[in-house]
Amino acid sequence: MTRSFAAALLSGSPDALELLPDYRDAAQRRAAAEVGARLEGRRALVDVLASQDVPRGPLALRSLDRLSHPSAVAVVTGQQAGLFGGPLLTMVKLLSAVVNARALEAELGRPVVPVFWLQNEDHDFAEIAETWVPARAAGLLRVAVEPSAGCERCSVAHHPLNESVVGALFELSALLGEGDGARAVVSSLEDAYVPGRSIAAAFATWLSGLVDAFGVVIVDSRDAGLASLALPIHLRALDGASAIASGLLARDGRLTELGFRGQVHVRPGAPLAFFHPTGPLGPRYRLETHDGGYALVGPGDLVTRAQLRAAAEADPRVLSSSALLRPIIQDSLLPTVAYVGGPAELAYFAQIGPVYEHFGRPMPLIVPRSRVRLIEERARRLLQDLALTPGDVSRPRDDLLAFIASRDTAPSTDAPPIPAPDQLRERLQARIRDVIAAEEAVVTTVDPTLRGPLEKLADATGDSVVRFVQKYERAWRGRDQLTGDRLDRLRVLLEPNGVPQERVHGLPYYLARYPDLLQRLLGAIEPFSGGLIDVELGAHASTREVAS
């Protein structure tokens, strides 16, 4: 049976710590900082970041200046450029990086800067083109934009928004309502998400305004200057593709021996890069080796090694990274002390140790992000009505309904459980039979002819029981329907479609209702902890960690 690598790392399992450094070990944290600080080309990096077309407020600019200090290191995280800020987990990851950076700075006595690596190389527009809003009456509602013509397979950094974004903003505005908070959120989104701007640039513009107060440096990974710095890494990875793939396959074997599973399929000898044959703005295709050169997976076009190198040297952006290559590019360009990632990313890093070994670079600390569950007043009421805990809601719906039905739900804890209709009918009929049988001997000693009327009484009483149970069943099923409806509403709020809330719900809904949300989250998140935190919102605001 396959084990969860993330759970093993969180528990401190020796099997997990064989594959990744221990972020809980203070000595390893100091060692990782020393490695990160030995960054070559720091000045060139800071100059490139300063020139990127990413809006930066005063605190982000200050962080960029701090990054130029010779002893400075970075706590890095990243995420796809989801529509209107993406799901909640994007902000949770970013704030986890901020909290860990602050903790490491206090511990190490050196500048530690939070960095958000914008994952805008990918071409899967559909994956980031929607957001979800937990509407009051209609359940979970989708708001989405349409892809622009002629942009199939182009990096989302170069995929412009079309007029559909105007309709999406109007739809979102209607769902968020007329409050001051809602108007402020929609106005800021309208400033960022405009037709003609790429969906990734819109994301970066809006995000930078939200998080400047935390001194986060946002990195555009498709920037021409950064691509130039990354080119030697790409070329070295291409030249060493066979050796890297062999190492990754061996690591996959070790993962299997330990009961884990690799996150990404590894093809023998395959490079870890994508190629944009018509230029950086055009479609990208995975490369595979072919007859001493490469073939583009999909169209099948062939390109020689010399042609690929010449194209990359003319414009480094014709190469983009895969999930297995991106981390080493990040950590070769940035003074990384730690990467903050979610459960899937922890498993990625367990898989890609051989890539770091090929480049002769120690892996930074891999720190699990916090997980957050936001509990609003309406979720709190439903939990109380159903006598459930937030953790109960993660159980499968049918199991949870069965649990509720079998549980003592009467107002008094001393009361018997509520029976199903069949149970009640059998219970009543059995008691009537017992009473009739007990009285029959008595009444027939008085007059034997009373046996017949007594049997008729039993039949009539049995018919009355059937009619009564039919009425009871209607009430019982109505109550069951009410329970199901309440549970479904609760699941939309906490576990939509069986998925943790933070992976589905969009950020704008919560920002519109709770203007202090980011500060609340920042105060709730603990450094070096991947625990699940319940954050109560509204009149009963509180925070508690419920799992590690």
C-alpha positions, 0 to 999 in steps of 0.5 A: 500500500502506498504511503503519503510522503507528506504525512511521513515527513510531518511525522519525522519518519526516518524514511522521509528524512532519508530523502529530504533534509530535516527542516526541524533541525536547527543545525540543518537550518544553519547549514542551509542558510550558509549554502544559500548565502553562497550565491554566485551572481547575486548582483546580476539577480537583483538587477534583473528582478529590479527591472522586471515588469512586476509592480512593487510597493515600498516594502517589496522594494526594501526586500529586494534591496535586502536581498542584495546583502551578501549574507541574505537568503530567501524563503521561496514558495510559488504557485500557478497564476489562478484567476482572481488570485486562485484558491485560498491555498495560494495565499496560505502558501505565501503567508507561510513563506512570510512566517518562516522567513521572519522566524529564520531571520530571528534565529539566524541573525541574517536578512531572510526575504520571502520570495514568490516564484510566479509559475507562469511557464505552464500552458494549461490555461484551463487549469487556472481560468476559473474561481469558485464562490460559496454562494449562500443559496446556490451552493458553489458557483463557478466564475471563469474566463475563456481562452484567447484565440491562437494561444493554445499551448502558449505559456500563461505568461503570454496568454492575454485575457480577452473580453470574457474577463469583463463578464467574469468580473461582473459575475463575481461582483454580483456574487460578492454583493454590495458591501464596502469590502466587496466593492473594494475587492472588485475594484482592485481586481478590475484594475489588475484584470483587464483585456489584453494583459496576460492572465499571469501578469494580472495575477501578479499585479493584484497579488503585489498590491495585497502582499506588499505589506509583508515585503514579498518579492514576486519573481516573473519566471518568464522574464527575458533577463531571468531566462538569460540567467537560467540558460546555462542551467537549461543547457547543462540539464539538456546535456546531462539528460540521460544521466539525470533521468537514470538518477530519477529512475533510481530514486523512483525505485527507492521511493517504491522500496520505502512505500512511497510513489513518485509524483511525476512520470520519468521517461528514460533519457528524456530532457526535463525541458519544453521547447517553443519552436516558433518563439517564446510567445508561441506554443511549447512542447515537451522534448524527447531524444531522437536520433542524436537530437530531439523530437517535439512530443505532439507534432513530432517535428525534429530539431537537432542539438545545434538548432536547439542551442542556437535558438536558445542562445538567440532567445533563452525564453524558447526553453521553459522548465518542467515540474522536475527542473523548475526547483533547481533553476529556482535554487540556482538563481536565488539564495534559497534557504528553504522552499515552502510547499504543499503535500504534492510538492513535498513528494516532488522534492523527494523525487528530484534529489538526483537533479540537485546531485547532478548539479552538485548543489545541496537541496534547501530545506523543504518546509511544509506549508500550513493548511487552513480551514476558514469557519464562518458563522453559517458553517458554525451554525450548521456544525452545531445543528448537526452536532459535528466537528469540522474534521467530521466533514472530511468523511465521505457523505454517505458515511457521515449520513449513516453516522448521524442517523445512528447517533443519539440525536435526541435533545436529551443525552439520556433519550433513546436513539431515533428509530428508523420506520421499520424498527419502530413498526417491528417494536410496536407490533412486538409489544402489541403481540406481547400485550395481547398474549398476556391478556388473552389468558385472563380474559378467556377465563372470564368468557372464552368467547372473548378470544375472537373480539380480542383477536379482532382488536389485535388486527385493528391495532396492527392496522393502526400501527401500520398507518401510524408508522406511515405517518412517522416515516414521512416525518422521519424521511423529511427530517433525513432530507433536512439533515442531508440538505444541511450536510450538503450546505456544510460540505460546500463551505468546508469540504466542497466536492470532497476536497479541502476548502482551501483548494477550491474556494477563491480568495476574493469571497473571503477578502470581501467579507473579512478585510483583516483576513490576511493579518488573521492568517498571518497570526495563525500560521506557525513556522515550520509547521504543516498542521491544519489550522481552524480559523473562526471568522466573524463574531466568534473569531478564534484560531486553533491548530487541529492536526499536524 
